[in-house]
C-alpha cells in the first residue's frame, strides 16, 4: 500500500515537471526566499528589500560559544527596509568623500572600507543624504542587522551550525566546536566574494565588522517592537565579525563594542515620498 502511494506521488511529480509547472516550495523555503525587489544608486550601491517581520533576537542557552549578553527575546519589526547587499567599498567611499581611510587600501576599490570611526561614518551619511534628495541613508539598528543576517534562520549562522572559509572570510583556524577548520586569511576580501544569504546579502558573517546605530547595552527581558537600543551609552554596537576573528564572533547573535576605530559600514536606504 505504501509503495503504491509513493509510486503515485512520483508519477504525479514527473507529470508536473513535464508540463513546465513548478511545485510550491515548502513553507520554510518560502519564508527565507531572497527579496525580489532591489534598488540601486549613482554610487553603485545595491539594496535588497527586507520584509517586516518578527524573530527571536539573541541566542538560546543551548547555542555553543554564546555570551550571556545575547539574552534571547522576541523582536517585531513593523516596517520593511532596504539594506545594502554588500559592505560599503573603498571605491564607493572614495567617490563620495574624496579620500580613502581604509586600513587595507592595497586590497583595492572593490574591498570594504574599514578602520572607520563613528564620526567618519556620520560625515559619510551626511554626504550621501546630500547627494540624492529622493533617498535617506542611515545605519541599521542592531535588531535590523541581526534580522537581516538571519534571513529567516534560527541557527548560529545563516549557513547552519557551522561557518566555513568557503562561506565567509573568517579565521578558519578557529571554527565552531565540531566544525571543519580552514585557512587564516591575511585581510579583507572583495565584497560579494562569498555566497549571499537567503535575502541576497553578502558578508553578513565575516570580512569586516559593521557599525550599527545602537549604543551597546543590555537587552530587554521581554518582547519589544521596533527597538532602537539604549537612549545613551559609551560605545556603539558592531556586528558580523571580521576576517581575523574566530567563527564564534561571526554568529548572527554575537554582539561587540566598537572599542577602537576598526569598523566597516553597510547602509539602510529609505526612499523619500
C-alpha positions as CSV (number, residue, x, y, z in Angstrom):
1,X,0.0,0.0,0.0
2,X,2.8,2.4,1.0
3,X,4.8,1.5,-2.1
4,X,1.7,2.2,-4.3
5,X,1.2,5.6,-2.8
6,X,4.8,6.5,-3.2
7,X,4.7,5.4,-6.9
8,X,1.6,7.6,-7.5
9,X,3.4,10.6,-6.0
10,X,6.5,10.1,-8.2
11,X,4.3,9.8,-11.3
12,X,2.4,13.0,-10.4
13,X,5.7,14.9,-9.8
14,X,7.1,13.7,-13.2
15,X,3.9,14.8,-14.9
16,X,4.1,18.2,-13.2
17,X,7.7,18.7,-14.3
18,X,6.9,17.6,-17.9
19,X,4.1,20.2,-18.1
20,X,6.6,23.0,-17.2
21,X,4.8,23.9,-14.0
22,X,6.7,24.2,-10.7
23,X,5.6,22.8,-7.3
24,X,5.2,25.3,-4.5
25,X,8.2,25.4,-2.2
26,X,7.8,24.3,1.4
27,X,6.7,27.0,3.9
28,X,10.2,27.3,5.4
29,X,11.8,27.9,2.0
30,X,9.1,30.5,1.1
31,X,9.9,32.4,4.3
32,X,13.6,32.6,3.6
33,X,13.4,33.3,-0.2
34,X,15.6,36.3,-1.3
35,X,13.6,39.5,-1.7
36,X,12.9,40.2,-5.4
37,X,12.8,44.0,-5.2
38,X,16.1,45.9,-5.2
39,X,17.2,49.5,-5.5
40,X,20.5,51.0,-6.6
41,X,22.0,54.4,-6.6
42,X,24.5,56.6,-8.5
43,X,27.4,55.4,-6.4
44,X,27.0,51.8,-7.4
45,X,25.4,50.5,-4.2
46,X,22.6,47.9,-4.4
47,X,20.0,47.5,-1.7
48,X,17.7,44.5,-1.1
49,X,14.2,44.8,0.2
50,X,14.0,43.3,3.7
51,X,10.4,42.4,4.7
52,X,8.8,43.4,8.1
53,X,8.5,40.5,10.5
54,X,9.1,39.0,13.9
55,X,12.0,36.9,15.1
56,X,13.9,35.7,18.2
57,X,16.9,38.1,18.7
58,X,19.9,36.8,20.6
59,X,20.9,33.2,21.2
60,X,19.3,30.3,23.1
61,X,21.1,28.8,26.1
62,X,21.9,25.7,24.0
63,X,23.9,27.6,21.4
64,X,27.7,26.8,21.5
65,X,30.0,29.7,22.3
66,X,27.2,32.1,23.2
67,X,27.6,35.0,25.5
68,X,25.2,36.0,28.4
69,X,24.8,39.4,26.8
70,X,22.9,37.7,24.0
71,X,19.7,37.1,26.0
72,X,17.1,35.8,23.6
73,X,13.9,37.9,23.3
74,X,11.1,38.3,20.7
75,X,11.5,41.4,18.4
76,X,8.9,42.6,15.9
77,X,9.9,45.0,13.1
78,X,6.8,46.6,11.8
79,X,8.4,48.3,8.8
80,X,10.4,46.7,6.0
81,X,13.6,48.4,4.9
82,X,16.3,48.3,2.2
83,X,19.7,47.1,3.3
84,X,22.9,47.3,1.2
85,X,23.7,43.9,-0.2
86,X,27.4,44.4,0.5
87,X,29.6,46.4,2.8
88,X,30.5,49.9,1.6
89,X,33.5,49.5,-0.7
90,X,36.7,51.6,-0.7
91,X,35.7,52.8,-4.2
92,X,32.3,53.9,-3.1
93,X,33.7,55.8,-0.1
94,X,36.3,57.5,-2.3
95,X,33.7,58.6,-4.8
96,X,31.7,60.3,-2.0
97,X,34.3,61.6,0.4
98,X,37.3,62.1,-2.0
99,X,39.7,60.1,0.2
100,X,40.2,56.5,1.4
101,X,40.8,55.9,5.1
102,X,40.8,52.1,4.8
103,X,43.5,50.2,6.7
104,X,43.8,47.8,3.8
105,X,44.0,50.1,0.8
106,X,46.1,47.6,-1.1
107,X,43.1,45.3,-1.2
108,X,41.5,47.6,-3.8
109,X,38.4,49.6,-4.7
110,X,36.1,46.5,-4.6
111,X,37.1,45.7,-1.0
112,X,35.3,47.0,2.0
113,X,36.3,50.3,3.6
114,X,37.4,49.7,7.2
115,X,39.1,51.4,10.2
116,X,36.2,53.9,10.4
117,X,35.2,55.9,13.4
118,X,31.7,56.9,14.3
119,X,32.4,60.4,13.3
120,X,33.7,59.4,9.9
121,X,30.6,57.3,9.2
122,X,28.3,60.2,10.2
123,X,30.1,62.5,7.8
124,X,29.7,59.9,5.1
125,X,26.0,59.6,5.8
126,X,25.7,63.4,5.6
127,X,27.3,63.5,2.2
128,X,25.2,60.6,1.0
129,X,22.0,62.4,2.1
130,X,23.1,65.5,0.2
131,X,23.9,63.5,-2.9
132,X,20.5,62.0,-3.5
133,X,17.5,64.1,-2.4
134,X,14.9,61.4,-3.0
135,X,16.6,58.9,-0.6
136,X,17.6,58.9,3.1
137,X,20.6,56.9,4.2
138,X,21.2,55.7,7.8
139,X,22.8,52.9,9.7
140,X,20.8,49.8,10.5
141,X,19.6,49.3,14.1
142,X,21.1,46.3,15.9
143,X,17.8,44.5,15.6
144,X,17.5,45.2,11.9
145,X,21.1,44.0,11.4
146,X,20.5,40.6,13.1
147,X,17.1,40.1,11.5
148,X,18.7,40.6,8.1
149,X,21.7,38.4,8.9
150,X,19.5,35.6,10.0
151,X,17.3,35.8,6.8
152,X,14.7,33.5,8.4
153,X,17.1,31.1,10.2
154,X,17.4,30.3,13.8
155,X,20.8,28.6,13.7
156,X,24.1,30.2,14.9
157,X,24.8,31.2,11.3
158,X,22.6,31.7,8.2
159,X,24.6,28.8,6.9
160,X,23.6,26.5,9.7
161,X,25.5,25.3,12.8
162,X,28.9,25.8,11.1
163,X,30.6,28.6,9.1
164,X,33.5,27.6,6.8
165,X,36.1,29.7,4.9
166,X,34.3,28.7,1.7
167,X,31.2,30.5,3.0
168,X,32.8,33.6,4.7
169,X,36.0,35.4,5.3
170,X,36.8,34.4,8.9
171,X,39.7,32.9,10.8
172,X,39.3,29.3,9.6
173,X,41.8,28.0,12.2
174,X,39.3,28.5,15.0
175,X,35.9,27.1,13.8
176,X,32.9,26.3,16.0
177,X,33.0,23.1,18.1
178,X,32.6,20.1,15.8
179,X,33.1,22.1,12.6
180,X,35.8,21.8,9.9
181,X,38.8,24.1,10.2
182,X,40.2,26.2,7.3
183,X,42.8,28.7,6.3
184,X,43.5,32.0,8.0
185,X,43.0,35.0,5.7
186,X,45.5,37.8,5.7
187,X,43.0,40.6,5.3
188,X,39.6,41.6,3.9
189,X,38.4,40.2,0.6
190,X,36.5,41.9,-2.2
191,X,32.8,42.3,-1.3
192,X,30.5,39.6,-2.6
193,X,33.4,37.1,-2.9
194,X,31.2,34.6,-0.9
195,X,27.6,33.4,-1.5
196,X,24.8,35.6,-0.2
197,X,22.3,34.6,2.5
198,X,18.7,33.8,1.5
199,X,17.8,37.5,1.4
200,X,20.6,38.4,-1.0
201,X,23.0,39.9,1.5
202,X,26.8,39.2,1.2
203,X,29.4,39.1,4.0
204,X,27.0,39.4,6.9
205,X,29.3,36.9,8.5
206,X,33.0,38.0,8.5
207,X,35.1,40.2,6.2
208,X,34.9,43.4,8.3
209,X,33.0,44.4,11.4
210,X,29.9,46.6,10.7
211,X,28.7,49.6,12.6
212,X,25.1,49.8,13.8
213,X,23.1,52.7,15.1
214,X,22.6,51.4,18.6
215,X,24.5,52.2,21.8
216,X,25.8,49.0,23.4
217,X,23.7,47.9,26.4
218,X,21.7,45.1,27.9
219,X,18.8,43.6,26.1
220,X,15.2,43.9,27.4
221,X,13.8,40.9,29.3
222,X,10.5,40.9,27.3
223,X,9.2,41.2,23.8
224,X,9.8,44.5,22.1
225,X,8.7,46.2,18.9
226,X,11.0,48.3,16.6
227,X,13.8,48.6,19.2
228,X,16.5,51.3,18.8
229,X,18.7,50.4,21.7
230,X,19.6,52.4,24.8
231,X,19.0,56.1,24.8
232,X,22.6,56.8,25.6
233,X,25.9,55.0,26.1
234,X,29.6,55.0,25.7
235,X,30.3,52.7,22.7
236,X,28.3,51.6,19.7
237,X,27.5,48.1,18.7
238,X,29.4,46.4,15.9
239,X,28.2,43.2,14.3
240,X,29.3,40.4,12.0
241,X,33.0,40.0,13.0
242,X,36.0,40.3,10.6
243,X,38.4,38.2,8.6
244,X,40.7,37.9,11.7
245,X,38.1,36.7,14.2
246,X,37.2,33.2,15.4
247,X,34.0,31.8,13.9
248,X,32.1,32.3,17.2
249,X,32.3,36.0,16.8
250,X,30.6,35.8,13.4
251,X,27.5,34.2,14.8
252,X,24.2,36.0,13.9
253,X,23.6,36.8,17.6
254,X,27.1,37.9,18.5
255,X,27.4,41.5,19.8
256,X,30.6,43.5,20.2
257,X,31.5,47.0,21.3
258,X,33.4,49.3,19.0
259,X,36.3,49.7,21.4
260,X,38.6,51.1,18.7
261,X,38.1,52.5,15.2
262,X,38.1,49.3,13.1
263,X,34.6,49.1,11.7
264,X,33.2,49.0,8.2
265,X,29.7,50.0,7.3
266,X,26.6,48.8,5.5
267,X,23.8,51.3,4.8
268,X,20.0,51.3,5.1
269,X,18.2,53.2,2.3
270,X,14.8,54.8,3.0
271,X,13.0,56.1,-0.1
272,X,11.6,59.6,0.4
273,X,7.9,60.0,-0.5
